[in-house]
Amino acid sequence: MKNPDRLDGVRALVCGASAGIGRAIARELARRGARVTLLARRRNVLEEAREELEAISREHGSAGGHLVLVADMDDPDGTAAAVRAHLEEHGPHLVLVHNSGGPPAGPIVEATPADFETALRRHLFTGHLLVRELLPGMREAGWGRVINVVSLSVKAPIPGLGVSNTTRWAVAAWAKTLAGEVARDGVTVNCVLPGYTETERLAKLFEKIAGEKGTTPEEVARETAERIPAGRLGRPEEVAALAGFLASPAASYVTGTAIPVDGGASPGL
Ligand SMILES: NC(=O)c1ccc[n+]([C@@H]2O[C@H](COP(=O)([O-])OP(=O)(O)OC[C@H]3O[C@@H](n4cnc5c(N)ncnc54)[C@H](OP(=O)(O)O)[C@@H]3O)[C@@H](O)[C@H]2O)c1
């Protein structure tokens, strides 16, 4: 019987894969035997990440063969075209990790329609077009996984993140609808909701808050950790562990969910 935790030889497209949570998910999928295509904007960082994945594959006795794809998810059509050409060259990718950089912070009353449009373009329109590119291959295989990296704000909006909260709920509603439409094709669609996770993005956010409050980023991190039941920030690999499970054959009956990885920070269930 095949190991239900493994993804040996399965091609996976991981977006936002040069840093933070996306890069940690790419490592986790490589550990499980997948051949990962790393997508983001910075080619040099992606090349470093690709070499790191090859080393992980060697260590775990799998074939490797990871690839790099440079694209800007602020340009949905351009990203979809790049992915289409990539699939034509390398064949179907049966796992899609839909992830990128989060929208800027700010009160919702100050947001312009253009701010919403920018965020929706990166987080919703690009993800939607990528699903449309990958879905025919998944349907043909009778197996596929779509994993959306969203945010804990899907459980309750976070004050001061107006555009982000709105966009995250749109993505979660899109994902839930999609899950129902493709379940009979053997394709699952789930959202992973990171809480406060130690990445470049969080470091920048803490610097900004510290500047506004006249304190240090370390102090902001300490105060944030105190508000989390687990008493600490999360690590990217803790989010990646859930994404790895959702990508695996073992998660075949888990679809249409939105699962927090937040040390208990979500106010509700
Ligand atoms: N960290 C947290 O505490 C936390 C909490 C809740 C939700 N989230 C959400 O989880 C997601 C990942 O967060 P993170 O903390 O891992 O962020 P991060 O450290 O800033 O990494 C973002 C990744 O996305 C890529 N990216 C950004 N803009 C892109 C674009 N236009 N096109 C293609 N790739 C792009 C970046 O690479 P390049 O710069 O090379 O393109 C990078 O690989 C974000 O949506 C974030 O808002 C994070």
The ligand as an ORCA input file, in Angstrom:
! r2SCAN-3c Opt
* xyz 0 1
  N       3.307     36.043      8.983
  C       2.164     36.238      9.587
  O       2.125     36.501     10.799
  C       0.866     36.084      8.833
  C      -0.333     36.080      9.561
  C      -1.534     35.950      8.870
  C      -1.536     35.857      7.489
  N      -0.356     35.883      6.816
  C      -0.413     35.832      5.363
  O       0.264     34.701      4.871
  C       0.825     35.023      3.584
  C       2.326     34.752      3.619
  O       2.882     35.546      4.641
  P       4.428     35.576      5.009
  O       4.479     36.106      6.394
  O       5.077     34.288      4.670
  O       4.926     36.734      4.013
  P       6.418     37.130      3.544
  O       7.427     36.656      4.513
  O       6.323     38.579      3.225
  O       6.578     36.302      2.159
  C       5.742     36.598      1.079
  C       6.128     35.748     -0.121
  O       5.272     36.115     -1.210
  C       6.052     36.579     -2.312
  N       5.330     37.667     -2.966
  C       4.958     38.849     -2.430
  N       4.333     39.594     -3.343
  C       4.293     38.863     -4.480
  C       3.809     39.106     -5.790
  N       3.219     40.249     -6.128
  N       3.956     38.131     -6.718
  C       4.563     36.966     -6.419
  N       5.049     36.682     -5.199
  C       4.921     37.633     -4.255
  C       7.387     37.010     -1.704
  O       8.449     36.824     -2.619
  P       9.049     37.910     -3.634
  O       9.251     39.151     -2.852
  O      10.303     37.249     -4.091
  O       8.039     38.040     -4.728
  C       7.534     35.980     -0.585
  O       8.038     34.764     -1.109
  C       0.471     36.498      3.318
  O      -0.715     36.602      2.589
  C       0.280     37.022      4.723
  O      -0.474     38.194      4.771
  C       0.848     35.987      7.452
*
